[in-house]
Amino acid sequence: MLYPYITLGDGTEILHTQVFEEDGIEKVEVQFEKPIEEGFKSARCILPTYEWIKLDNCSEEDIKFYTQIVESNAHLFYKYGKIGGIESCLVS
């Protein structure tokens, strides 16, 4: 399941998975999606290795920008990935 994190001003949506364990390491995947004429621009990054997978219609500049976001928000992706997304923190 993907949890919404934030939508950037250009329409790019950032989502993340719940934290999961693989080979004894806690991991989380971060997804970037933006609608474009040809469909979607999308990329997925696996933390903590910062490995980029599932790249569609992304430039090197896109990945550099997305990497900055992932690096500066990694602790939050883990925090919210453990509790069911940022929306679980919102009080009604």
Biopython code that builds the backbone (N, CA, C, O; Angstrom):
import numpy as np
from Bio.PDB.StructureBuilder import StructureBuilder

atoms = [
    (1, "MET", "N", (0.838, -1.179, 0.000)),
    (1, "MET", "CA", (0.000, 0.000, 0.000)),
    (1, "MET", "C", (0.884, 1.243, 0.000)),
    (1, "MET", "O", (1.912, 1.286, 0.676)),
    (2, "LEU", "N", (0.478, 2.239, -0.755)),
    (2, "LEU", "CA", (1.187, 3.511, -0.791)),
    (2, "LEU", "C", (0.409, 4.552, 0.003)),
    (2, "LEU", "O", (-0.805, 4.691, -0.145)),
    (3, "TYR", "N", (1.129, 5.275, 0.844)),
    (3, "TYR", "CA", (0.539, 6.347, 1.638)),
    (3, "TYR", "C", (0.928, 7.694, 1.032)),
    (3, "TYR", "O", (2.086, 7.884, 0.660)),
    (4, "PRO", "N", (-0.011, 8.629, 0.924)),
    (4, "PRO", "CA", (0.340, 9.951, 0.406)),
    (4, "PRO", "C", (1.222, 10.694, 1.400)),
    (4, "PRO", "O", (1.019, 10.606, 2.611)),
    (5, "TYR", "N", (2.196, 11.420, 0.882)),
    (5, "TYR", "CA", (3.086, 12.221, 1.723)),
    (5, "TYR", "C", (2.844, 13.701, 1.456)),
    (5, "TYR", "O", (2.485, 14.452, 2.363)),
    (6, "ILE", "N", (3.045, 14.123, 0.191)),
    (6, "ILE", "CA", (2.872, 15.535, -0.155)),
    (6, "ILE", "C", (2.723, 15.659, -1.666)),
    (6, "ILE", "O", (3.200, 14.811, -2.420)),
    (7, "THR", "N", (2.057, 16.725, -2.099)),
    (7, "THR", "CA", (1.980, 17.064, -3.512)),
    (7, "THR", "C", (2.754, 18.358, -3.717)),
    (7, "THR", "O", (2.478, 19.363, -3.062)),
    (8, "LEU", "N", (3.722, 18.330, -4.626)),
    (8, "LEU", "CA", (4.534, 19.511, -4.921)),
    (8, "LEU", "C", (3.757, 20.487, -5.799)),
    (8, "LEU", "O", (2.740, 20.126, -6.391)),
    (9, "GLY", "N", (4.234, 21.704, -5.877)),
    (9, "GLY", "CA", (3.582, 22.744, -6.657)),
    (9, "GLY", "C", (3.427, 22.423, -8.131)),
    (9, "GLY", "O", (2.518, 22.940, -8.780)),
    (10, "ASP", "N", (4.296, 21.582, -8.671)),
    (10, "ASP", "CA", (4.203, 21.226, -10.096)),
    (10, "ASP", "C", (3.282, 20.031, -10.341)),
    (10, "ASP", "O", (3.175, 19.553, -11.470)),
    (11, "GLY", "N", (2.614, 19.547, -9.288)),
    (11, "GLY", "CA", (1.699, 18.427, -9.426)),
    (11, "GLY", "C", (2.312, 17.067, -9.138)),
    (11, "GLY", "O", (1.615, 16.054, -9.193)),
    (12, "THR", "N", (3.601, 17.028, -8.834)),
    (12, "THR", "CA", (4.246, 15.760, -8.496)),
    (12, "THR", "C", (3.754, 15.283, -7.137)),
    (12, "THR", "O", (3.815, 16.013, -6.148)),
    (13, "GLU", "N", (3.270, 14.061, -7.104)),
    (13, "GLU", "CA", (2.827, 13.470, -5.847)),
    (13, "GLU", "C", (3.923, 12.579, -5.300)),
    (13, "GLU", "O", (4.544, 11.811, -6.035)),
    (14, "ILE", "N", (4.154, 12.689, -4.003)),
    (14, "ILE", "CA", (5.127, 11.837, -3.330)),
    (14, "ILE", "C", (4.353, 10.932, -2.389)),
    (14, "ILE", "O", (3.549, 11.383, -1.573)),
    (15, "LEU", "N", (4.623, 9.639, -2.529)),
    (15, "LEU", "CA", (3.960, 8.619, -1.720)),
    (15, "LEU", "C", (5.040, 7.706, -1.149)),
    (15, "LEU", "O", (6.185, 7.731, -1.600)),
    (16, "HIS", "N", (4.673, 6.905, -0.159)),
    (16, "HIS", "CA", (5.632, 5.956, 0.409)),
    (16, "HIS", "C", (4.905, 4.713, 0.891)),
    (16, "HIS", "O", (3.698, 4.731, 1.133)),
    (17, "THR", "N", (5.660, 3.639, 1.025)),
    (17, "THR", "CA", (5.117, 2.388, 1.536)),
    (17, "THR", "C", (5.220, 2.377, 3.057)),
    (17, "THR", "O", (5.784, 3.283, 3.670)),
    (18, "GLN", "N", (4.662, 1.331, 3.642)),
    (18, "GLN", "CA", (4.912, 1.104, 5.061)),
    (18, "GLN", "C", (6.346, 0.586, 5.181)),
    (18, "GLN", "O", (6.928, 0.114, 4.205)),
    (19, "VAL", "N", (6.895, 0.677, 6.364)),
    (19, "VAL", "CA", (8.228, 0.136, 6.605)),
    (19, "VAL", "C", (8.110, -1.386, 6.585)),
    (19, "VAL", "O", (7.192, -1.965, 7.165)),
    (20, "PHE", "N", (9.063, -2.015, 5.901)),
    (20, "PHE", "CA", (9.085, -3.474, 5.854)),
    (20, "PHE", "C", (10.509, -3.943, 6.092)),
    (20, "PHE", "O", (11.466, -3.196, 5.887)),
    (21, "GLU", "N", (10.637, -5.174, 6.520)),
    (21, "GLU", "CA", (11.962, -5.720, 6.794)),
    (21, "GLU", "C", (12.346, -6.712, 5.710)),
    (21, "GLU", "O", (11.553, -7.562, 5.307)),
    (22, "GLU", "N", (13.585, -6.581, 5.250)),
    (22, "GLU", "CA", (14.124, -7.482, 4.242)),
    (22, "GLU", "C", (15.576, -7.755, 4.588)),
    (22, "GLU", "O", (16.373, -6.822, 4.692)),
    (23, "ASP", "N", (15.930, -9.009, 4.767)),
    (23, "ASP", "CA", (17.290, -9.407, 5.150)),
    (23, "ASP", "C", (17.745, -8.710, 6.429)),
    (23, "ASP", "O", (18.912, -8.346, 6.571)),
    (24, "GLY", "N", (16.790, -8.527, 7.368)),
    (24, "GLY", "CA", (17.119, -7.914, 8.648)),
    (24, "GLY", "C", (17.270, -6.410, 8.609)),
    (24, "GLY", "O", (17.705, -5.812, 9.593)),
    (25, "ILE", "N", (16.921, -5.781, 7.496)),
    (25, "ILE", "CA", (17.064, -4.325, 7.340)),
    (25, "ILE", "C", (15.687, -3.710, 7.137)),
    (25, "ILE", "O", (14.904, -4.180, 6.310)),
    (26, "GLU", "N", (15.392, -2.648, 7.902)),
    (26, "GLU", "CA", (14.136, -1.924, 7.711)),
    (26, "GLU", "C", (14.245, -1.083, 6.443)),
    (26, "GLU", "O", (15.203, -0.334, 6.253)),
    (27, "LYS", "N", (13.243, -1.223, 5.584)),
    (27, "LYS", "CA", (13.236, -0.508, 4.314)),
    (27, "LYS", "C", (11.905, 0.206, 4.125)),
    (27, "LYS", "O", (10.904, -0.136, 4.754)),
    (28, "VAL", "N", (11.911, 1.193, 3.258)),
    (28, "VAL", "CA", (10.703, 1.883, 2.832)),
    (28, "VAL", "C", (10.935, 2.317, 1.388)),
    (28, "VAL", "O", (12.054, 2.663, 1.012)),
    (29, "GLU", "N", (9.880, 2.297, 0.587)),
    (29, "GLU", "CA", (9.979, 2.741, -0.798)),
    (29, "GLU", "C", (9.247, 4.068, -0.943)),
    (29, "GLU", "O", (8.169, 4.263, -0.381)),
    (30, "VAL", "N", (9.845, 4.970, -1.700)),
    (30, "VAL", "CA", (9.271, 6.294, -1.937)),
    (30, "VAL", "C", (8.970, 6.422, -3.426)),
    (30, "VAL", "O", (9.838, 6.187, -4.266)),
    (31, "GLN", "N", (7.743, 6.792, -3.743)),
    (31, "GLN", "CA", (7.260, 6.879, -5.129)),
    (31, "GLN", "C", (7.001, 8.343, -5.494)),
    (31, "GLN", "O", (6.387, 9.085, -4.728)),
    (32, "PHE", "N", (7.473, 8.741, -6.663)),
    (32, "PHE", "CA", (7.195, 10.066, -7.240)),
    (32, "PHE", "C", (6.354, 9.854, -8.486)),
    (32, "PHE", "O", (6.703, 9.034, -9.335)),
    (33, "GLU", "N", (5.241, 10.587, -8.607)),
    (33, "GLU", "CA", (4.365, 10.472, -9.774)),
    (33, "GLU", "C", (3.918, 11.857, -10.211)),
    (33, "GLU", "O", (3.536, 12.693, -9.392)),
    (34, "LYS", "N", (3.972, 12.082, -11.523)),
    (34, "LYS", "CA", (3.479, 13.344, -12.071)),
    (34, "LYS", "C", (2.810, 13.054, -13.412)),
    (34, "LYS", "O", (3.417, 12.445, -14.294)),
    (35, "PRO", "N", (1.541, 13.496, -13.565)),
    (35, "PRO", "CA", (0.886, 13.294, -14.866)),
    (35, "PRO", "C", (1.542, 14.177, -15.933)),
    (35, "PRO", "O", (1.827, 15.351, -15.700)),
    (36, "ILE", "N", (1.772, 13.588, -17.098)),
    (36, "ILE", "CA", (2.300, 14.325, -18.249)),
    (36, "ILE", "C", (1.489, 13.911, -19.471)),
    (36, "ILE", "O", (0.683, 12.983, -19.399)),
    (37, "GLU", "N", (1.698, 14.588, -20.583)),
    (37, "GLU", "CA", (0.936, 14.282, -21.801)),
    (37, "GLU", "C", (1.014, 12.820, -22.201)),
    (37, "GLU", "O", (0.018, 12.233, -22.626)),
    (38, "GLU", "N", (2.190, 12.233, -22.067)),
    (38, "GLU", "CA", (2.404, 10.847, -22.493)),
    (38, "GLU", "C", (1.946, 9.823, -21.462)),
    (38, "GLU", "O", (2.095, 8.623, -21.690)),
    (39, "GLY", "N", (1.399, 10.261, -20.344)),
    (39, "GLY", "CA", (0.978, 9.347, -19.279)),
    (39, "GLY", "C", (1.435, 9.850, -17.924)),
    (39, "GLY", "O", (0.845, 10.767, -17.355)),
    (40, "PHE", "N", (2.505, 9.231, -17.410)),
    (40, "PHE", "CA", (3.042, 9.625, -16.113)),
    (40, "PHE", "C", (4.558, 9.659, -16.152)),
    (40, "PHE", "O", (5.202, 8.888, -16.863)),
    (41, "LYS", "N", (5.106, 10.571, -15.372)),
    (41, "LYS", "CA", (6.522, 10.567, -15.038)),
    (41, "LYS", "C", (6.550, 9.940, -13.653)),
    (41, "LYS", "O", (5.864, 10.414, -12.748)),
    (42, "SER", "N", (7.333, 8.882, -13.474)),
    (42, "SER", "CA", (7.362, 8.237, -12.167)),
    (42, "SER", "C", (8.722, 7.628, -11.877)),
    (42, "SER", "O", (9.479, 7.266, -12.777)),
    (43, "ALA", "N", (9.000, 7.530, -10.589)),
    (43, "ALA", "CA", (10.249, 6.932, -10.125)),
    (43, "ALA", "C", (10.021, 6.410, -8.718)),
    (43, "ALA", "O", (9.222, 6.958, -7.958)),
    (44, "ARG", "N", (10.727, 5.354, -8.387)),
    (44, "ARG", "CA", (10.620, 4.780, -7.043)),
    (44, "ARG", "C", (12.016, 4.565, -6.492)),
    (44, "ARG", "O", (12.901, 4.059, -7.182)),
    (45, "CYS", "N", (12.203, 4.957, -5.236)),
    (45, "CYS", "CA", (13.485, 4.847, -4.551)),
    (45, "CYS", "C", (13.327, 3.957, -3.323)),
    (45, "CYS", "O", (12.357, 4.079, -2.574)),
    (46, "ILE", "N", (14.291, 3.062, -3.126)),
    (46, "ILE", "CA", (14.285, 2.183, -1.956)),
    (46, "ILE", "C", (15.278, 2.719, -0.934)),
    (46, "ILE", "O", (16.451, 2.940, -1.235)),
    (47, "LEU", "N", (14.783, 2.920, 0.269)),
    (47, "LEU", "CA", (15.650, 3.325, 1.381)),
    (47, "LEU", "C", (15.934, 2.103, 2.241)),
    (47, "LEU", "O", (15.047, 1.261, 2.381)),
    (48, "PRO", "N", (17.096, 1.960, 2.814)),
    (48, "PRO", "CA", (18.114, 2.965, 3.015)),
    (48, "PRO", "C", (19.200, 3.018, 1.942)),
    (48, "PRO", "O", (20.145, 3.795, 2.083)),
    (49, "THR", "N", (19.103, 2.227, 0.884)),
    (49, "THR", "CA", (20.174, 2.179, -0.120)),
    (49, "THR", "C", (20.096, 3.298, -1.161)),
    (49, "THR", "O", (21.061, 3.532, -1.889)),
    (50, "TYR", "N", (18.966, 3.985, -1.237)),
    (50, "TYR", "CA", (18.743, 5.041, -2.237)),
    (50, "TYR", "C", (18.879, 4.500, -3.662)),
    (50, "TYR", "O", (19.371, 5.185, -4.559)),
    (51, "GLU", "N", (18.438, 3.272, -3.845)),
    (51, "GLU", "CA", (18.439, 2.655, -5.169)),
    (51, "GLU", "C", (17.170, 3.084, -5.906)),
    (51, "GLU", "O", (16.064, 2.955, -5.382)),
    (52, "TRP", "N", (17.344, 3.593, -7.127)),
    (52, "TRP", "CA", (16.206, 4.024, -7.942)),
    (52, "TRP", "C", (15.746, 2.868, -8.826)),
    (52, "TRP", "O", (16.547, 2.252, -9.529)),
    (53, "ILE", "N", (14.452, 2.584, -8.780)),
    (53, "ILE", "CA", (13.856, 1.522, -9.591)),
    (53, "ILE", "C", (12.618, 2.078, -10.276)),
    (53, "ILE", "O", (12.134, 3.151, -9.918)),
    (54, "LYS", "N", (12.117, 1.363, -11.243)),
    (54, "LYS", "CA", (10.877, 1.726, -11.932)),
    (54, "LYS", "C", (10.883, 3.176, -12.416)),
    (54, "LYS", "O", (9.974, 3.942, -12.096)),
    (55, "LEU", "N", (11.889, 3.546, -13.174)),
    (55, "LEU", "CA", (11.981, 4.896, -13.731)),
    (55, "LEU", "C", (11.218, 4.970, -15.045)),
    (55, "LEU", "O", (11.485, 4.203, -15.969)),
    (56, "ASP", "N", (10.263, 5.900, -15.126)),
    (56, "ASP", "CA", (9.494, 6.106, -16.348)),
    (56, "ASP", "C", (9.444, 7.596, -16.667)),
    (56, "ASP", "O", (8.936, 8.395, -15.881)),
    (57, "ASN", "N", (9.980, 7.958, -17.837)),
    (57, "ASN", "CA", (9.928, 9.340, -18.351)),
    (57, "ASN", "C", (10.632, 10.354, -17.448)),
    (57, "ASN", "O", (10.256, 11.526, -17.436)),
    (58, "CYS", "N", (11.645, 9.926, -16.693)),
    (58, "CYS", "CA", (12.371, 10.825, -15.798)),
    (58, "CYS", "C", (13.737, 11.177, -16.373)),
    (58, "CYS", "O", (14.436, 10.326, -16.924)),
    (59, "SER", "N", (14.097, 12.431, -16.235)),
    (59, "SER", "CA", (15.418, 12.891, -16.666)),
    (59, "SER", "C", (16.408, 12.769, -15.507)),
    (59, "SER", "O", (16.019, 12.510, -14.369)),
    (60, "GLU", "N", (17.683, 12.958, -15.811)),
    (60, "GLU", "CA", (18.709, 12.962, -14.762)),
    (60, "GLU", "C", (18.437, 14.082, -13.771)),
    (60, "GLU", "O", (18.642, 13.919, -12.568)),
    (61, "GLU", "N", (17.975, 15.224, -14.279)),
    (61, "GLU", "CA", (17.649, 16.358, -13.411)),
    (61, "GLU", "C", (16.506, 16.009, -12.459)),
    (61, "GLU", "O", (16.543, 16.368, -11.282)),
    (62, "ASP", "N", (15.490, 15.309, -12.968)),
    (62, "ASP", "CA", (14.382, 14.871, -12.114)),
    (62, "ASP", "C", (14.923, 14.027, -10.969)),
    (62, "ASP", "O", (14.584, 14.255, -9.808)),
    (63, "ILE", "N", (15.766, 13.048, -11.298)),
    (63, "ILE", "CA", (16.289, 12.137, -10.278)),
    (63, "ILE", "C", (17.160, 12.877, -9.277)),
    (63, "ILE", "O", (17.123, 12.564, -8.087)),
    (64, "LYS", "N", (17.942, 13.850, -9.725)),
    (64, "LYS", "CA", (18.740, 14.658, -8.789)),
    (64, "LYS", "C", (17.833, 15.398, -7.812)),
    (64, "LYS", "O", (18.096, 15.429, -6.610)),
    (65, "PHE", "N", (16.765, 15.994, -8.337)),
    (65, "PHE", "CA", (15.817, 16.723, -7.503)),
    (65, "PHE", "C", (15.102, 15.776, -6.538)),
    (65, "PHE", "O", (14.972, 16.077, -5.351)),
    (66, "TYR", "N", (14.644, 14.644, -7.044)),
    (66, "TYR", "CA", (13.956, 13.671, -6.197)),
    (66, "TYR", "C", (14.892, 13.137, -5.117)),
    (66, "TYR", "O", (14.467, 12.916, -3.983)),
    (67, "THR", "N", (16.154, 12.931, -5.458)),
    (67, "THR", "CA", (17.135, 12.440, -4.489)),
    (67, "THR", "C", (17.290, 13.425, -3.340)),
    (67, "THR", "O", (17.377, 13.018, -2.182)),
    (68, "GLN", "N", (17.324, 14.713, -3.650)),
    (68, "GLN", "CA", (17.417, 15.726, -2.588)),
    (68, "GLN", "C", (16.226, 15.632, -1.639)),
    (68, "GLN", "O", (16.378, 15.742, -0.422)),
    (69, "ILE", "N", (15.051, 15.431, -2.205)),
    (69, "ILE", "CA", (13.851, 15.314, -1.378)),
    (69, "ILE", "C", (13.916, 14.070, -0.509)),
    (69, "ILE", "O", (13.634, 14.125, 0.688)),
    (70, "VAL", "N", (14.292, 12.939, -1.118)),
    (70, "VAL", "CA", (14.363, 11.685, -0.368)),
    (70, "VAL", "C", (15.393, 11.793, 0.751)),
    (70, "VAL", "O", (15.127, 11.377, 1.879)),
    (71, "GLU", "N", (16.558, 12.345, 0.452)),
    (71, "GLU", "CA", (17.609, 12.457, 1.462)),
    (71, "GLU", "C", (17.181, 13.341, 2.635)),
    (71, "GLU", "O", (17.455, 13.012, 3.789)),
    (72, "SER", "N", (16.520, 14.445, 2.351)),
    (72, "SER", "CA", (16.151, 15.362, 3.431)),
    (72, "SER", "C", (14.896, 14.927, 4.185)),
    (72, "SER", "O", (14.610, 15.457, 5.259)),
    (73, "ASN", "N", (14.149, 13.975, 3.643)),
    (73, "ASN", "CA", (12.918, 13.516, 4.293)),
    (73, "ASN", "C", (12.950, 12.046, 4.696)),
    (73, "ASN", "O", (11.936, 11.513, 5.147)),
    (74, "ALA", "N", (14.083, 11.386, 4.545)),
    (74, "ALA", "CA", (14.165, 9.943, 4.805)),
    (74, "ALA", "C", (13.656, 9.579, 6.198)),
    (74, "ALA", "O", (12.918, 8.607, 6.356)),
    (75, "HIS", "N", (14.045, 10.346, 7.193)),
    (75, "HIS", "CA", (13.602, 10.044, 8.559)),
    (75, "HIS", "C", (12.084, 10.115, 8.686)),
    (75, "HIS", "O", (11.493, 9.369, 9.465)),
    (76, "LEU", "N", (11.449, 11.007, 7.925)),
    (76, "LEU", "CA", (9.994, 11.130, 7.975)),
    (76, "LEU", "C", (9.311, 9.986, 7.232)),
    (76, "LEU", "O", (8.255, 9.518, 7.659)),
    (77, "PHE", "N", (9.898, 9.528, 6.126)),
    (77, "PHE", "CA", (9.328, 8.381, 5.424)),
    (77, "PHE", "C", (9.322, 7.153, 6.341)),
    (77, "PHE", "O", (8.370, 6.374, 6.340)),
    (78, "TYR", "N", (10.394, 6.989, 7.123)),
    (78, "TYR", "CA", (10.437, 5.885, 8.076)),
    (78, "TYR", "C", (9.426, 6.097, 9.202)),
    (78, "TYR", "O", (8.709, 5.172, 9.583)),
    (79, "LYS", "N", (9.376, 7.312, 9.726)),
    (79, "LYS", "CA", (8.447, 7.611, 10.827)),
    (79, "LYS", "C", (7.007, 7.334, 10.404)),
    (79, "LYS", "O", (6.284, 6.605, 11.083)),
    (80, "TYR", "N", (6.597, 7.916, 9.286)),
    (80, "TYR", "CA", (5.216, 7.758, 8.851)),
    (80, "TYR", "C", (4.941, 6.371, 8.280)),
    (80, "TYR", "O", (3.809, 5.889, 8.316)),
    (81, "GLY", "N", (5.985, 5.736, 7.753)),
    (81, "GLY", "CA", (5.828, 4.375, 7.245)),
    (81, "GLY", "C", (5.574, 3.357, 8.348)),
    (81, "GLY", "O", (5.037, 2.278, 8.094)),
    (82, "LYS", "N", (5.959, 3.701, 9.570)),
    (82, "LYS", "CA", (5.741, 2.812, 10.706)),
    (82, "LYS", "C", (4.345, 2.968, 11.308)),
    (82, "LYS", "O", (3.856, 2.072, 11.995)),
    (83, "ILE", "N", (3.705, 4.112, 11.046)),
    (83, "ILE", "CA", (2.414, 4.368, 11.706)),
    (83, "ILE", "C", (1.242, 4.471, 10.748)),
    (83, "ILE", "O", (0.150, 4.874, 11.151)),
    (84, "GLY", "N", (1.445, 4.115, 9.492)),
    (84, "GLY", "CA", (0.328, 4.131, 8.551)),
    (84, "GLY", "C", (0.139, 5.435, 7.799)),
    (84, "GLY", "O", (-0.981, 5.765, 7.410)),
    (85, "GLY", "N", (1.195, 6.168, 7.591)),
    (85, "GLY", "CA", (1.129, 7.386, 6.801)),
    (85, "GLY", "C", (0.926, 8.635, 7.627)),
    (85, "GLY", "O", (0.540, 8.571, 8.794)),
    (86, "ILE", "N", (1.191, 9.771, 7.010)),
    (86, "ILE", "CA", (1.097, 11.061, 7.689)),
    (86, "ILE", "C", (-0.339, 11.369, 8.124)),
    (86, "ILE", "O", (-0.560, 12.058, 9.120)),
    (87, "GLU", "N", (-1.307, 10.853, 7.369)),
    (87, "GLU", "CA", (-2.712, 11.119, 7.696)),
    (87, "GLU", "C", (-3.101, 10.530, 9.047)),
    (87, "GLU", "O", (-4.051, 11.000, 9.673)),
    (88, "SER", "N", (-2.384, 9.512, 9.501)),
    (88, "SER", "CA", (-2.701, 8.917, 10.806)),
    (88, "SER", "C", (-2.329, 9.859, 11.946)),
    (88, "SER", "O", (-2.751, 9.649, 13.083)),
    (89, "CYS", "N", (-1.539, 10.898, 11.652)),
    (89, "CYS", "CA", (-1.143, 11.870, 12.675)),
    (89, "CYS", "C", (-2.134, 13.035, 12.768)),
    (89, "CYS", "O", (-2.110, 13.789, 13.741)),
    (90, "LEU", "N", (-2.993, 13.184, 11.776)),
    (90, "LEU", "CA", (-3.921, 14.311, 11.746)),
    (90, "LEU", "C", (-5.056, 14.083, 12.727)),
    (90, "LEU", "O", (-5.643, 13.002, 12.783)),
    (91, "VAL", "N", (-5.351, 15.106, 13.488)),
    (91, "VAL", "CA", (-6.444, 15.042, 14.457)),
    (91, "VAL", "C", (-7.667, 15.700, 13.832)),
    (91, "VAL", "O", (-7.574, 16.804, 13.297)),
    (92, "SER", "N", (-8.812, 15.025, 13.898)),
    (92, "SER", "CA", (-10.015, 15.620, 13.322)),
    (92, "SER", "C", (-10.721, 16.533, 14.292)),
    (92, "SER", "O", (-11.754, 17.112, 13.955)),
]
sb = StructureBuilder()
sb.init_structure("model")
sb.init_model(0)
sb.init_chain("A")
sb.init_seg("    ")
for serial, (resi, resn, name, xyz) in enumerate(atoms, 1):
    if name == "N":
        sb.init_residue(resn, " ", resi, " ")
    sb.init_atom(name, np.array(xyz, "f"), 0.0, 1.0, " ", f" {name:<3s}", serial, name[0])
structure = sb.get_structure()
